[in-house]
Structures are given as structure tokens and as C-alpha cells.
Amino acid sequence: MDKFTKLTGVAAPMPVVNVDTDMIIPKDYLKTIKRTGLGKGLFAESRYLEDGSPNPDFVLNKPAYRNAQILVAGDNFGCGSSREHAPWALLDFGIRCVISTSFADIFYSNCFKNGILPIVVSPENLEKLLDDASRGSNAVLTIDLENQEISGPDGGRINFEIDAFKRHCLLNGLDDIGLTLEHAGAIDSFEKTNASVRPWA
């Protein structure tokens, strides 16, 4: 998993409440267990017209936001079914950070396991960030995970809270497998000892 330390990128505004995982990645795209290639299905039902062409009114299709790496979203983002394809699709598109006033628990946890930083802010700060994100090509935010700080295009700063363990994992690029491999020496030592003590096992 890629480390997340500091990210400077365009932020796209999506002030929609209750964006569920089916909106993030519709069920038609759940036939694969691969983490790549899902970016094309991200928000597919809103992003494409019935003939399959891009919807010009959808925020991520607008020229200023096509390469957005940050999403500033409405309350209760990621609700609905617990599909891990949702963070996979966001990541494959290029989104590394989602900012909202609240997240569904399972989606929130899945983001950390896939290298995406979900940030919870107050309603007042979300309004400020949505205003920043509405500036098109000037909608650039800097997310500093180490200092737990968001910097806006006008120099304004917003601090955010995050669980210390989750922060450690993102800063060091550790998913569940990576965390296990940190103990590879101890695991190997145990297996060797166990093999000599219990050769029949």
C-alpha cells in the first residue's frame, strides 16, 4: 500500500448527503475481485449518460476536476452495503482523500486499509472546504497527515483528528498484510521452534 504523508491536489466538491456505496460503484462493476480497472465505474450512474457518453454536468467530468485527488463530500458518505469495491474505485480513479462531516463505519475502515485518508470535519469547516473546492482549477488543498492539517488555497488551515494507529498505518503504508509482515522475524522464529518441539504438527 502506498504511504500517505502529504498530498497537494485538486479538490472536487460533491455536497450530496448519503452518498452510498452503490452510487460510488454500481453493482454491475462488482464481478471482479481485482482492485484495478474500477475507476471507470466510479459514480457511473451519475457520471455517464444513457448512451454511455460522459455527463458534462457531473463534477468529475468537468475539465478542472478530471484529475481530482480529493473529494469534499456531504454527510454520511459511504453508507449502504459494505462493498470494498467502493474505496478500490475511488483509489483507481486517483482519489486519495475524502473529506466529510461523517462516514459509514465499514467504508471508513476500508479506506484506511486501501491507502485512502477519510477526514471528518465540522459542518462549518466543511462549508469552507466546499467553497475552496468550488474554485475550479484553483481548488487546490494540501493534506498534511503528519501534522493533521488541511491547508486551503488562501492559506487558511483546518486541523483534524484521527486515530493514532490508523494514522501510523497510512504514514507507513501498512495494510493488514504489511502489519503482519512487521512481525515476520517473530513468526519465523515461532515456526522454527514449533517445528522442533512438535515435529508431528
Secondary structure, DSSP 8 states (H G I E B T S, - for coil): ----SEEEEEEEEE--S--BHHHHS-GGGTT---SSSGGGGTTHHHHB-TTS-B-TTSGGGSGGGTT--EEEE-SSBTBSS--THHHHHHHHHT--EEEES-B-HHHHHHHHHTT-EEEE--HHHHHHHHHHHTTGGG-EEEEETTTTEEE-TTS-EEE----HHHHHHHHTT--HHHHHHTTHHHHHHHHHHHHHH-TT-
